Amino acid sequence: MPTEKGSVNFGSSRTISKSMWIDFPTIFFKTPTVSASAKGQIRYPDQFNVIINRVDPDGFDCTVKRYDQKLGWDQDLSLQWEATGDEVPEATGSQNIGSSSENKKVVKVNFPKVFAKRTPVVAWVKGDYCDGQIPDRYRLEITHQNNDGFQCIVQRMDSNSGWGQDLTLFWHSVKVSQ
């Protein structure tokens, strides 16, 4: 069972609760099971609950709520999380997409081996900047797939222009039960 773990700086809040969307480093093929806890600084007696509002294959939405008092908090909270999926990757890989002067770019990916039958694929795109630094948004559509690879279109969604970032396509295929 593939597992992803992480820690996110949740920060302080002026209100009794604060919500945040957290992206998984790798996209799951199916919606994983998520658990999370909020860790405060030892010198503060504040007590918190974490409520998982929504889970998708690419991340989850959660709310941290203070339950010992009806007010916010000044300390810097850390959210520890773990996501476990039930799929077993058959193969994983990445491919440089680079920049583009056009709004769309066609990308062909070859698997490292030919599979006995067509295998489901999960693919996503990341830029060369840290999350949030560049607000570019991209759509990835798999247009063709067979047992030796797939073809997809990467399209910038926040603008009709191309992009200057050095994009990378990440993917994993999921083992199909015989």
C-alpha positions as CSV (number, residue, x, y, z in Angstrom):
1,M,0.0,0.0,0.0
2,P,1.6,3.3,-1.0
3,T,1.8,5.9,1.7
4,E,2.6,9.6,1.6
5,K,3.5,11.5,4.8
6,G,4.0,15.2,5.3
7,S,4.1,18.2,7.6
8,V,2.7,21.6,6.8
9,N,3.1,24.9,8.6
10,F,-0.5,25.8,9.6
11,G,0.4,29.0,11.3
12,S,-1.7,31.1,13.6
13,S,-5.4,32.1,13.5
14,R,-7.5,34.9,14.8
15,T,-10.5,32.7,14.8
16,I,-11.4,29.4,16.6
17,S,-10.8,27.4,13.4
18,K,-8.7,27.6,10.2
19,S,-9.0,25.5,7.0
20,M,-6.4,24.7,4.4
21,W,-6.0,22.6,1.2
22,I,-2.9,20.4,1.2
23,D,-1.5,18.8,-2.0
24,F,0.0,15.3,-1.9
25,P,3.5,15.2,-3.4
26,T,2.3,12.3,-5.6
27,I,-1.3,11.9,-6.9
28,F,-3.0,8.7,-5.9
29,F,-4.9,6.6,-8.5
30,K,-7.9,6.3,-6.1
31,T,-8.9,8.5,-3.1
32,P,-6.6,7.5,-0.2
33,T,-7.4,7.3,3.5
34,V,-6.0,10.4,5.4
35,S,-5.2,11.0,9.0
36,A,-3.8,14.2,10.5
37,S,-2.9,15.8,13.8
38,A,-2.1,19.4,14.8
39,K,1.1,19.9,16.8
40,G,1.5,23.1,18.8
41,Q,4.5,24.4,20.6
42,I,5.1,22.7,24.0
43,R,5.0,26.0,26.0
44,Y,1.4,26.5,25.1
45,P,-1.5,24.5,26.6
46,D,-3.8,25.0,23.6
47,Q,-5.7,21.9,22.4
48,F,-6.8,21.2,18.8
49,N,-8.8,18.8,16.7
50,V,-8.3,18.2,13.0
51,I,-11.3,17.7,10.8
52,I,-10.8,16.1,7.4
53,N,-13.4,17.9,5.2
54,R,-12.7,16.4,1.8
55,V,-10.1,14.0,0.3
56,D,-9.3,13.7,-3.4
57,P,-6.5,11.7,-5.2
58,D,-4.4,14.9,-5.4
59,G,-4.8,16.3,-1.9
60,F,-7.2,17.0,1.0
61,D,-9.0,19.9,2.7
62,C,-8.9,20.0,6.5
63,T,-9.9,22.3,9.4
64,V,-8.0,22.8,12.6
65,K,-10.3,23.8,15.4
66,R,-9.2,24.9,18.9
67,Y,-11.4,23.2,21.5
68,D,-10.0,24.3,24.9
69,Q,-11.2,27.9,24.4
70,K,-13.4,29.8,22.0
71,L,-10.7,32.0,20.4
72,G,-7.9,31.8,18.0
73,W,-4.2,31.0,18.6
74,D,-0.9,32.9,18.3
75,Q,1.5,30.0,18.1
76,D,2.8,28.5,14.8
77,L,0.9,25.1,14.4
78,S,2.3,22.2,12.5
79,L,0.0,19.8,10.8
80,Q,1.3,16.2,10.5
81,W,-0.5,14.0,7.9
82,E,-0.4,10.6,6.4
83,A,-2.3,9.3,3.3
84,T,-2.5,5.6,2.4
85,G,-3.8,4.3,-0.9
86,D,-4.7,0.8,-2.0
87,E,-3.1,0.8,-5.4
88,V,0.3,-0.7,-6.2
89,P,2.4,1.3,-8.7
90,E,3.5,-0.9,-11.6
91,A,5.9,1.8,-12.9
92,T,6.7,5.4,-12.2
93,G,8.5,8.1,-14.1
94,S,9.0,11.7,-15.1
95,Q,9.6,13.5,-18.3
96,N,10.8,17.1,-18.9
97,I,8.2,19.2,-20.8
98,G,10.1,22.4,-20.6
99,S,8.7,25.8,-21.6
100,S,6.3,26.6,-24.4
101,S,5.5,29.6,-26.6
102,E,2.1,28.0,-27.3
103,N,-0.8,27.6,-24.9
104,K,-0.9,23.8,-25.4
105,K,1.9,21.2,-25.8
106,V,1.6,17.6,-26.8
107,V,3.8,15.2,-24.8
108,K,4.5,11.5,-25.7
109,V,5.6,9.2,-22.8
110,N,7.1,5.8,-23.3
111,F,6.8,3.3,-20.4
112,P,10.1,1.7,-19.3
113,K,8.7,-1.7,-20.4
114,V,5.8,-2.9,-22.5
115,F,3.0,-4.1,-20.2
116,A,1.0,-7.3,-21.0
117,K,-2.2,-5.1,-21.1
118,R,-3.1,-1.5,-20.9
119,T,-2.5,-0.1,-17.5
120,P,-4.3,2.8,-15.8
121,V,-2.1,5.9,-15.5
122,V,-2.1,8.9,-13.2
123,A,-0.1,11.9,-14.4
124,W,0.5,15.5,-13.1
125,V,2.6,18.5,-14.0
126,K,4.9,20.6,-11.7
127,G,6.9,23.7,-12.5
128,D,10.4,24.6,-11.4
129,Y,9.2,27.1,-8.8
130,C,7.9,26.4,-5.3
131,D,4.2,26.1,-4.9
132,G,2.5,29.5,-4.8
133,Q,5.5,31.5,-6.2
134,I,4.1,31.4,-9.8
135,P,0.3,31.3,-10.0
136,D,0.2,29.4,-13.3
137,R,-2.4,26.6,-13.6
138,Y,-2.2,23.7,-16.0
139,R,-4.6,21.0,-17.3
140,L,-3.4,17.7,-18.4
141,E,-5.5,15.4,-20.6
142,I,-4.4,11.9,-21.6
143,T,-5.5,11.7,-25.3
144,H,-4.1,8.3,-26.2
145,Q,-2.8,5.3,-24.2
146,N,-1.7,1.7,-24.9
147,N,0.5,-0.9,-23.2
148,D,3.8,0.9,-24.1
149,G,3.0,4.5,-23.2
150,F,0.6,7.4,-23.4
151,Q,0.2,10.8,-25.1
152,C,-1.2,13.8,-23.4
153,I,-1.8,17.5,-23.9
154,V,-0.6,20.0,-21.3
155,Q,-2.5,23.3,-21.4
156,R,-2.1,26.5,-19.4
157,M,-5.4,27.4,-17.9
158,D,-4.9,30.8,-16.3
159,S,-3.8,32.5,-19.5
160,N,-4.1,32.0,-23.3
161,S,-0.3,32.4,-23.6
162,G,2.5,29.8,-23.2
163,W,4.7,29.5,-20.2
164,G,8.3,30.1,-19.3
165,Q,8.6,27.6,-16.5
166,D,10.6,24.4,-17.0
167,L,7.6,22.0,-16.5
168,T,8.0,18.3,-15.6
169,L,5.4,15.6,-16.2
170,F,5.3,13.0,-13.4
171,W,3.3,9.8,-13.8
172,H,2.7,6.3,-12.3
173,S,0.9,3.4,-13.7
174,V,-1.2,1.2,-11.5
175,K,-0.8,-2.6,-11.4
176,V,-3.9,-4.3,-12.9
177,S,-5.1,-7.5,-11.2
178,Q,-4.9,-10.5,-13.4
